[in-house]
Amino acid sequence: MLEKFLPRIQFDSYEDFKKNYTVNIPENFNFGFDIVDGWAKEKPENRALVWCDDHNEEKVFTFEDMSKLSNRAANFFASKGIKKGSVVMLILRRRWEYWVCATGLIKLGAIVVPGTLQLTKKDIAYRANAANIEMFVCLNDAYVVEQMELAREQAPCIKNIALVGDNEREGWINFNKELMEHSDVFERPIGDAATKNTDIMQIYFTSGTTGMPKMVCHNYMHPLGHIVTAKYWQRVQENKLHMSVSDSGWAKFGWGKIYGQWICGATIFCYDMDKFIPANLLGVIEKYKLTTFCAPPTMYRFMLQEKVEDYDLSSVEQWCTAGEALNPEVFDRWEELTGRKIASGFGQTEGTVLIACFEWFEAKPGTLGKPSPIYDLHLLNDEGKDCENGEEGEIVICGLDKNPPVGLFVGYYRDEEMTCEALGSGSYNLKDVVWRDNMGYHWFVGRHDDVIKCSGYRIGPFEVESALVEHPAVVECAITAAPDPIRGQVVKATVVLAKGYTPSDELIKELQNHVKKATAPYKYPRIVEFVDELPKTLGGKIKRAQIRSEDAEK
């Protein structure tokens, strides 16, 4: 399958990869027809999805199964008035129906909007009205159902709501029942009904840590950008199990659980957990003998609170992480217990993997890796000039007007002004601060707004967080700037403690001294607050802005 899209698949070195990797983009590429149906014709018995949950339910779908089910879904949605350009939101957590619905909607030319279970009635109504969402397909969850029914009263654009599962509910369409009443044949649309590469395929609502959520648009070429994500970073293998831990409402689902993985022919493994319990996840990895695995750093941290050495994880050939920078302590401990390094990947909802640890160089603790070949990535200083090695700068993707990279977002839905502001200059500034060493590795400092300025010093939160989590008392932490009348800002640590530790003045002093020894003494946290959990976005990232805001109010 990859031969259809890549003139070259194998490369001799990272430099060769960076210089010569290219993607052949077919005219009117459609992920549903060209990938899912393509595998169904080429290798129909290969497994597309292995799904299980916490209730001993398990399902296995071949590519032939997924092709036919997505055809039924396309016919089902069409029967409800959904057509090319219609917007449909899926609030399905990790249910297997997500893959069926998303693929069917892509075949139909509708716009897919992922949604998380944590959305309130206000969130749902805002999204429905902002994007003119005509239909919702939801998990049969009491909270989701309640919020959806309340939100519908405030969003007249919603014409239909459907529920997955076997239960009937007044006012709701029984998705699973009606799905099987439709034909498993769906001919590829032609003429005006056919999708074009530049049509909008998917909208992600950002987490909205500042202001209302933005609507990030990806077109039909976007899945091809994830070949680098899946093949060269996660290193998935055809017909072998790959697991990325993410809810379908997150952009990371698109990174790790559908597009690049299916293009490569990998089998997506999904554990639809009711709640993240580290021991359960370790047991699932052992039981199903996964080949490749990706999870946020937080999950690795919590799994390390268990006896990892008691689980046979030897089947996993590639461990990956993304979402936040991975602290060296976690990297080193995981390698010690499993014998393999964790390969970091970095990016945003707006794109595919931008920087990662690829196979031609060694992953190092604390590094993000090196740039993907599909982006013209620069580090620019405050004067807008390219940074020297060792100099901190913001990540900027250049050359968008000359050679738009496949995979990068194409704008914000229904907001020309914001789109022009972000992309109009021919470049896109991520507002993430990193530095590059003499070997070409990139090292994370923090979000532009997260960098702390204290008594004339610039302090990146990641370095201090990495120092803190080396201490056995700390599971995870957030370093932020707290207001100070003398210094302007001081370093504050918000800390989640490991099992067996309790807050005390003595522990605060111990943690402060630990940081002074692990990094430059001026970077130590003058304020330490203990909490049960850190505030996080719907995508699992720490809300440092919220912590700063709450401190300012105090």
C-alpha positions as CSV (number, residue, x, y, z in Angstrom):
1,M,0.0,0.0,0.0
2,L,2.8,2.5,0.9
3,E,4.3,2.1,-2.6
4,K,1.3,4.0,-3.9
5,F,2.2,7.1,-1.9
6,L,5.9,7.0,-1.3
7,P,8.5,7.0,-4.1
8,R,10.9,5.7,-1.5
9,I,10.1,3.8,1.7
10,Q,13.6,2.9,3.0
11,F,16.3,5.5,3.8
12,D,20.0,5.1,4.7
13,S,20.2,7.8,7.3
14,Y,18.2,10.6,9.0
15,E,19.8,13.1,6.5
16,D,18.7,10.9,3.6
17,F,15.2,10.8,5.1
18,K,15.0,14.5,5.7
19,K,16.2,15.4,2.2
20,N,14.5,12.8,0.1
21,Y,11.2,11.8,1.7
22,T,8.3,12.8,-0.5
23,V,4.6,11.9,-0.7
24,N,2.7,11.3,-4.0
25,I,-0.7,12.8,-3.5
26,P,-3.4,11.2,-5.7
27,E,-6.1,13.3,-7.2
28,N,-9.2,13.3,-5.0
29,F,-7.7,11.1,-2.3
30,N,-10.3,9.7,0.1
31,F,-9.1,7.7,3.1
32,G,-12.2,5.6,3.2
33,F,-12.1,4.4,-0.3
34,D,-8.4,4.5,-1.0
35,I,-7.1,3.0,2.3
36,V,-9.9,1.1,4.1
37,D,-11.4,-0.3,0.9
38,G,-8.0,-0.6,-0.7
39,W,-6.8,-3.0,2.1
40,A,-10.2,-4.8,1.9
41,K,-9.4,-5.6,-1.7
42,E,-5.7,-6.3,-1.3
43,K,-5.7,-8.3,2.0
44,P,-9.3,-8.6,3.2
45,E,-8.5,-11.0,6.1
46,N,-5.9,-8.7,7.7
47,R,-7.1,-7.4,11.0
48,A,-8.0,-3.7,11.0
49,L,-9.2,-3.4,14.6
50,V,-9.0,-5.5,17.8
51,W,-11.2,-4.0,20.4
52,C,-11.9,-4.9,24.0
53,D,-13.2,-3.2,27.2
54,D,-13.4,-3.6,31.0
55,H,-16.5,-5.9,30.7
56,N,-14.8,-8.9,29.0
57,E,-16.2,-7.9,25.6
58,E,-13.9,-8.3,22.6
59,K,-14.4,-7.7,18.9
60,V,-12.1,-8.3,16.0
61,F,-12.7,-6.5,12.6
62,T,-10.9,-7.3,9.4
63,F,-10.4,-4.7,6.7
64,E,-13.2,-6.4,4.8
65,D,-15.5,-6.1,7.8
66,M,-14.6,-2.4,8.2
67,S,-15.1,-1.7,4.6
68,K,-18.6,-3.2,4.6
69,L,-19.6,-1.6,8.0
70,S,-18.4,1.8,6.9
71,N,-20.5,1.4,3.7
72,R,-23.5,0.7,5.9
73,A,-22.7,3.8,7.9
74,A,-22.4,6.0,4.8
75,N,-25.9,4.7,3.7
76,F,-27.2,5.2,7.2
77,F,-26.0,8.8,7.4
78,A,-27.3,9.6,3.9
79,S,-30.7,8.3,4.9
80,K,-30.7,11.0,7.6
81,G,-29.9,13.8,5.2
82,I,-26.2,13.9,5.7
83,K,-24.3,14.7,2.5
84,K,-21.0,16.2,1.3
85,G,-20.2,19.2,3.5
86,S,-22.6,18.2,6.3
87,V,-21.0,18.4,9.8
88,V,-21.4,15.5,12.2
89,M,-20.0,15.1,15.8
90,L,-19.0,11.8,17.3
91,I,-18.9,11.5,21.1
92,L,-17.9,7.9,21.4
93,R,-14.9,7.6,23.7
94,R,-13.1,4.5,22.4
95,R,-16.2,2.6,21.1
96,W,-15.5,0.5,18.0
97,E,-18.4,2.4,16.3
98,Y,-16.1,5.5,16.0
99,W,-14.0,3.9,13.3
100,V,-17.2,2.7,11.4
101,C,-18.8,6.2,11.6
102,A,-15.7,8.2,10.8
103,T,-14.8,6.1,7.8
104,G,-18.4,6.1,6.5
105,L,-18.7,9.9,6.9
106,I,-15.4,10.4,5.1
107,K,-16.7,8.3,2.2
108,L,-19.8,10.4,2.1
109,G,-17.8,13.6,2.1
110,A,-19.2,14.8,5.4
111,I,-17.1,16.7,8.0
112,V,-16.2,14.7,11.1
113,V,-15.9,16.4,14.4
114,P,-14.6,14.4,17.3
115,G,-16.0,15.2,20.8
116,T,-15.0,14.1,24.3
117,L,-17.3,12.7,27.0
118,Q,-16.5,15.5,29.3
119,L,-18.4,18.1,27.2
120,T,-21.1,20.0,29.1
121,K,-24.4,21.2,27.6
122,K,-22.8,24.6,27.1
123,D,-19.8,23.0,25.3
124,I,-22.0,20.9,23.1
125,A,-24.4,23.8,22.2
126,Y,-21.5,26.1,21.5
127,R,-19.9,23.6,19.1
128,A,-23.1,22.8,17.4
129,N,-24.0,26.4,16.7
130,A,-20.4,27.4,15.8
131,A,-19.9,24.6,13.2
132,N,-23.6,24.1,12.2
133,I,-23.5,20.5,13.4
134,E,-26.5,18.6,12.0
135,M,-26.1,15.3,13.7
136,F,-24.5,13.8,16.8
137,V,-23.7,10.1,17.4
138,C,-23.1,9.5,21.1
139,L,-22.0,6.8,23.6
140,N,-24.8,5.4,25.7
141,D,-23.6,7.2,28.9
142,A,-25.9,8.8,31.4
143,Y,-24.0,12.0,31.6
144,V,-23.5,12.4,27.8
145,V,-27.1,11.7,27.1
146,E,-28.3,14.2,29.7
147,Q,-25.9,17.0,28.4
148,M,-26.8,16.2,24.8
149,E,-30.6,16.5,25.5
150,L,-30.2,19.8,27.3
151,A,-27.9,21.2,24.7
152,R,-30.2,20.3,21.8
153,E,-32.7,22.8,23.2
154,Q,-30.1,25.6,22.6
155,A,-29.0,24.4,19.1
156,P,-31.7,24.4,16.5
157,C,-29.2,23.2,13.8
158,I,-29.2,19.7,15.3
159,K,-31.6,17.6,13.3
160,N,-30.8,14.1,14.6
161,I,-29.1,12.4,17.6
162,A,-28.1,8.8,17.6
163,L,-27.1,6.4,20.4
164,V,-24.7,3.5,20.1
165,G,-25.5,0.2,21.9
166,D,-28.7,-1.9,22.1
167,N,-30.9,0.3,24.3
168,E,-33.8,2.2,22.8
169,R,-34.4,5.8,24.1
170,E,-37.2,8.1,23.1
171,G,-36.0,10.9,20.8
172,W,-32.8,9.0,19.8
173,I,-32.0,6.9,16.8
174,N,-30.7,3.4,17.6
175,F,-27.5,3.5,15.6
176,N,-26.5,-0.1,15.8
177,K,-29.9,-1.4,14.9
178,E,-30.4,1.0,11.9
179,L,-26.8,0.5,10.8
180,M,-27.5,-3.2,10.0
181,E,-30.7,-2.3,8.1
182,H,-28.7,-0.5,5.4
183,S,-26.7,-2.0,2.5
184,D,-23.0,-2.8,2.8
185,V,-22.5,-1.5,-0.7
186,F,-21.7,2.2,-1.2
187,E,-20.5,3.3,-4.6
188,R,-17.9,6.0,-4.7
189,P,-19.6,9.4,-5.4
190,I,-18.7,11.1,-8.7
191,G,-19.1,14.6,-10.0
192,D,-20.0,17.3,-7.5
193,A,-20.7,14.7,-4.8
194,A,-17.1,13.4,-4.9
195,T,-14.6,14.7,-2.4
196,K,-11.6,16.8,-3.5
197,N,-8.3,17.0,-1.8
198,T,-8.9,20.6,-0.7
199,D,-12.3,19.8,0.9
200,I,-12.6,20.0,4.7
201,M,-12.6,16.4,6.1
202,Q,-12.3,17.0,9.8
203,I,-12.6,19.7,12.4
204,Y,-10.9,19.6,15.8
205,F,-12.1,21.9,18.6
206,T,-9.1,23.0,20.5
207,S,-9.2,22.6,24.3
208,G,-9.8,26.3,24.8
209,T,-7.5,27.0,27.7
210,T,-7.7,30.7,26.7
211,G,-10.9,32.0,25.2
212,M,-13.4,29.9,23.3
213,P,-12.2,26.8,21.5
214,K,-10.9,27.3,17.9
215,M,-12.1,25.1,15.1
216,V,-9.0,23.6,13.4
217,C,-9.6,22.4,9.9
218,H,-7.9,19.5,8.1
219,N,-8.5,18.6,4.5
220,Y,-8.7,15.2,2.7
221,M,-4.9,15.1,2.3
222,H,-4.3,15.2,6.1
223,P,-4.2,11.4,6.6
224,L,-1.2,11.2,4.2
225,G,0.8,13.5,6.5
226,H,0.5,10.8,9.3
227,I,2.6,8.3,7.3
228,V,5.6,9.8,9.0
229,T,3.8,9.6,12.4
230,A,3.0,5.9,12.1
231,K,5.7,4.4,9.9
232,Y,8.8,6.3,10.9
233,W,8.1,7.4,14.5
234,Q,5.7,4.8,16.0
235,R,7.2,2.2,13.6
236,V,3.9,0.3,13.2
237,Q,4.0,-3.0,11.3
238,E,1.5,-4.5,8.9
239,N,-1.1,-6.8,10.6
240,K,0.6,-6.3,14.0
241,L,-1.0,-4.7,17.0
242,H,-0.5,-1.0,17.7
243,M,-2.0,0.8,20.6
244,S,-2.1,4.5,21.2
245,V,-3.9,5.5,24.4
246,S,-6.4,8.2,23.6
247,D,-10.0,9.1,23.7
248,S,-11.6,9.6,20.2
249,G,-12.3,13.2,21.2
250,W,-8.6,14.1,21.1
251,A,-6.4,14.9,18.1
252,K,-4.0,12.2,19.3
253,F,-6.6,9.7,18.2
254,G,-6.0,10.9,14.7
255,W,-2.3,10.6,15.3
256,G,-2.3,7.1,16.7
257,K,-5.5,5.2,16.1
258,I,-6.7,5.5,12.6
259,Y,-5.0,7.4,9.7
260,G,-1.3,6.6,9.4
261,Q,-1.7,3.2,11.1
262,W,-4.2,2.0,8.6
263,I,-2.3,3.5,5.7
264,C,0.6,1.2,6.9
265,G,-1.7,-1.7,7.3
266,A,-1.2,-2.0,11.0
267,T,-3.9,-3.5,13.3
268,I,-5.2,-0.9,15.7
269,F,-5.6,-2.2,19.2
270,C,-8.2,-0.4,21.4
271,Y,-8.7,-1.0,25.1
272,D,-11.9,0.9,25.9
273,M,-11.2,1.4,29.5
274,D,-13.8,2.9,31.8
275,K,-11.1,4.5,33.9
276,F,-7.3,4.6,33.6
277,I,-6.0,2.0,36.1
278,P,-2.2,1.5,35.5
279,A,-2.2,-2.1,36.5
280,N,-5.0,-2.9,34.1
281,L,-3.3,-1.2,31.2
282,L,0.0,-3.2,31.9
283,G,-2.1,-6.4,32.0
284,V,-3.7,-5.7,28.6
285,I,-0.3,-4.9,27.0
286,E,1.0,-8.3,28.3
287,K,-2.1,-10.3,27.4
288,Y,-2.5,-9.1,23.8
289,K,1.3,-9.0,23.1
290,L,1.3,-5.6,21.5
291,T,4.1,-4.8,19.0
292,T,4.0,-0.9,19.2
293,F,2.6,1.4,21.9
294,C,2.2,5.1,22.5
295,A,0.8,6.9,25.6
296,P,1.2,10.4,27.2
297,P,4.0,10.8,29.7
298,T,1.5,11.0,32.5
299,M,0.5,7.4,31.9
300,Y,4.1,6.2,31.9
301,R,4.6,8.0,35.2
302,F,1.6,6.3,36.8
303,M,2.5,2.9,35.4
304,L,5.9,3.3,37.0
305,Q,4.1,3.4,40.4
306,E,3.2,-0.2,39.8
307,K,5.6,-3.2,39.7
308,V,6.3,-3.0,36.0
309,E,8.9,-5.8,36.3
310,D,6.1,-8.3,37.1
311,Y,4.6,-7.9,33.6
312,D,5.9,-9.5,30.5
313,L,6.2,-6.5,28.1
314,S,8.8,-8.1,25.8
315,S,6.5,-8.2,22.8
316,V,6.6,-4.4,22.5
317,E,9.3,-3.4,20.0
318,Q,8.7,0.4,20.1
319,W,7.5,2.6,23.0
320,C,6.4,6.1,22.1
321,T,5.1,9.2,23.9
322,A,3.6,12.6,23.0
323,G,1.3,15.2,24.5
324,E,3.9,16.6,26.9
325,A,7.7,16.5,27.0
326,L,8.9,13.3,28.7
327,N,11.0,13.8,31.8
328,P,14.5,12.1,31.8
329,E,13.7,10.2,35.0
330,V,10.7,8.5,33.4
331,F,12.8,7.7,30.3
332,D,15.6,6.2,32.2
333,R,13.4,4.1,34.6
334,W,11.3,2.7,31.7
335,E,14.4,1.7,29.8
336,E,15.8,0.0,32.9
337,L,12.6,-2.0,33.4
338,T,11.8,-2.9,29.8
339,G,15.2,-2.8,28.0
340,R,13.9,-0.3,25.4
341,K,13.9,3.5,25.1
342,I,10.8,5.6,24.8
343,A,10.7,7.6,21.5
344,S,9.3,11.1,22.0
345,G,7.1,12.8,19.4
346,F,6.0,16.4,19.3
347,G,3.3,18.4,17.5
348,Q,0.0,20.1,17.8
349,T,-3.7,19.6,16.9
350,E,-2.9,21.7,13.8
351,G,-0.5,19.2,12.3
352,T,1.1,15.7,12.3
353,V,4.3,14.8,14.1
354,L,6.7,17.7,13.8
355,I,9.7,16.5,15.7
356,A,10.4,13.0,16.8
357,C,12.9,10.3,17.6
358,F,13.3,8.4,14.3
359,E,15.1,5.1,13.8
360,W,18.4,6.5,12.4
361,F,19.5,8.1,15.7
362,E,19.3,7.2,19.4
363,A,16.5,8.5,21.5
364,K,18.0,10.5,24.4
365,P,16.3,11.3,27.8
366,G,14.6,14.7,27.7
367,T,14.9,15.3,24.0
368,L,12.0,15.7,21.5
369,G,14.2,14.3,18.6
370,K,14.7,15.9,15.2
371,P,12.3,17.5,12.7
372,S,10.0,15.6,10.4
373,P,10.9,15.8,6.7
374,I,7.5,17.2,5.6
375,Y,7.9,20.5,7.4
376,D,10.3,23.4,6.7
377,L,10.8,23.9,10.5
378,H,12.8,26.8,11.9
379,L,13.7,28.1,15.4
380,L,13.3,31.9,15.4
381,N,14.5,34.3,18.1
382,D,12.8,37.4,19.4
383,E,14.1,39.3,16.3
384,G,12.7,36.8,13.9
385,K,16.1,35.4,12.9
386,D,17.2,31.8,12.8
387,C,18.6,30.7,16.2
388,E,22.1,29.4,16.6
389,N,22.6,26.1,18.3
390,G,22.0,26.4,22.0
391,E,19.8,29.5,21.6
392,E,16.2,29.3,22.6
393,G,13.6,30.1,20.0
394,E,10.0,29.6,18.9
395,I,9.1,26.8,16.4
396,V,8.0,28.3,13.1
397,I,6.9,26.3,10.0
398,C,7.9,28.2,6.9
399,G,7.3,28.0,3.2
400,L,3.5,27.5,3.4
401,D,2.9,29.8,0.4
402,K,5.4,28.0,-1.8
403,N,5.1,24.4,-0.7
404,P,2.2,23.7,1.7
405,P,3.1,20.6,3.8
406,V,0.7,17.6,3.6
407,G,-0.9,17.1,7.0
408,L,-0.8,20.7,8.3
409,F,-4.1,22.4,9.1
410,V,-5.6,24.7,6.4
411,G,-7.3,27.2,8.7
412,Y,-9.9,27.8,11.3
413,Y,-13.5,27.0,10.3
414,R,-15.6,30.0,9.5
415,D,-13.0,32.4,10.7
416,E,-11.0,34.1,7.9
417,E,-9.5,36.7,10.2
418,M,-8.0,34.1,12.5
419,T,-6.9,31.9,9.6
420,C,-5.1,34.9,8.0
421,E,-3.4,35.8,11.3
422,A,-2.1,32.3,11.7
423,L,-1.2,31.4,8.1
424,G,-1.4,34.6,6.1
425,S,2.3,35.4,6.3
426,G,3.3,32.1,4.7
427,S,4.5,30.7,8.0
428,Y,2.9,29.3,11.2
429,N,4.3,30.0,14.6
430,L,3.6,27.3,17.1
431,K,4.5,29.5,20.1
432,D,6.5,26.6,21.6
433,V,10.0,27.4,22.8
434,V,12.8,24.9,22.2
435,W,16.6,24.9,21.6
436,R,18.7,22.8,19.3
437,D,22.0,21.2,20.2
438,N,25.1,20.6,18.0
439,M,23.8,17.1,17.1
440,G,20.5,18.5,15.8
441,Y,18.4,17.3,18.7
442,H,15.6,19.6,19.8
443,W,15.0,20.2,23.5
444,F,11.7,21.5,24.9
445,V,11.7,24.6,27.1
446,G,8.0,25.4,27.3
447,R,5.1,27.2,25.8
448,H,5.9,30.8,25.1
449,D,3.5,31.9,27.8
450,D,4.8,29.3,30.3
451,V,8.5,30.6,30.3
452,I,9.1,32.2,33.7
453,K,11.0,35.5,34.0
454,C,12.4,35.8,37.5
455,S,14.9,38.5,38.7
456,G,16.2,38.8,35.1
457,Y,16.5,35.1,34.5
458,R,14.5,33.1,31.9
459,I,13.4,29.7,33.4
460,G,11.8,27.0,31.3
461,P,9.3,25.0,33.2
462,F,10.2,21.6,31.7
463,E,13.8,21.6,33.1
464,V,12.5,22.2,36.7
465,E,9.7,19.7,36.3
466,S,12.2,17.1,35.1
467,A,14.4,17.8,38.2
468,L,11.4,17.4,40.5
469,V,10.1,14.1,39.1
470,E,13.5,12.6,39.8
471,H,12.5,12.7,43.5
472,P,10.7,9.5,44.5
473,A,7.9,11.6,46.2
474,V,6.8,13.2,43.0
475,V,4.5,11.5,40.5
476,E,3.9,14.6,38.3
477,C,4.1,18.3,38.7
478,A,3.5,21.6,37.0
479,I,6.0,24.5,37.2
480,T,4.5,27.9,36.7
481,A,5.2,31.6,37.4
482,A,3.6,33.0,40.6
483,P,3.3,36.7,41.2
484,D,5.9,38.2,43.5
485,P,6.1,41.9,44.6
486,I,9.9,42.0,44.6
487,R,11.0,39.6,41.8
488,G,8.0,40.1,39.6
489,Q,7.6,36.3,39.2
490,V,8.9,33.3,41.2
491,V,8.9,29.6,40.4
492,K,6.0,27.7,41.8
493,A,5.6,23.9,41.8
494,T,2.2,22.2,42.0
495,V,2.9,18.6,42.9
496,V,1.1,15.3,42.9
497,L,2.7,13.0,45.5
498,A,3.4,9.3,45.1
499,K,1.9,6.6,47.3
500,G,3.2,6.7,50.8
501,Y,4.1,10.4,50.9
502,T,2.2,13.1,52.8
503,P,2.6,16.9,52.5
504,S,4.8,18.6,55.1
505,D,7.1,21.6,55.5
506,E,10.0,19.2,55.7
507,L,9.1,17.6,52.4
508,I,8.8,21.0,50.7
509,K,12.4,21.9,51.9
510,E,13.6,18.5,50.7
511,L,12.1,19.0,47.2
512,Q,13.5,22.5,47.0
513,N,17.0,21.3,47.9
514,H,16.7,18.5,45.5
515,V,16.0,20.9,42.6
516,K,19.0,23.1,43.7
517,K,21.3,20.2,43.4
518,A,19.8,18.9,40.1
519,T,19.8,22.2,38.2
520,A,20.9,25.8,38.6
521,P,20.0,26.9,42.2
522,Y,18.1,30.0,41.1
523,K,15.5,27.8,39.3
524,Y,14.3,26.1,42.5
525,P,10.5,26.5,43.3
526,R,10.1,29.1,46.1
527,I,6.5,28.0,46.4
528,V,5.4,24.3,46.6
529,E,1.7,23.3,46.6
530,F,0.5,19.8,46.9
531,V,-2.7,18.7,45.1
532,D,-4.5,15.4,44.4
533,E,-4.4,16.0,40.6
534,L,-3.3,18.6,38.2
535,P,-5.9,20.6,36.0
536,K,-5.7,19.3,32.5
537,T,-7.3,20.0,29.1
538,L,-9.7,17.5,27.5
539,G,-6.7,16.3,25.6
540,G,-4.7,15.5,28.8
541,K,-2.3,18.4,28.8
542,I,-1.5,20.3,32.0
543,K,-3.4,23.6,32.3
544,R,-0.5,25.8,33.5
545,A,-2.5,28.9,32.4
546,Q,-5.3,27.9,34.8
547,I,-2.8,27.5,37.7
548,R,-1.3,30.9,36.9
549,S,-4.8,32.5,36.8
550,E,-5.8,31.0,40.1
551,D,-2.6,32.2,41.7
552,A,-3.1,35.7,40.4
553,E,-6.6,35.8,41.9
554,K,-5.2,34.6,45.3
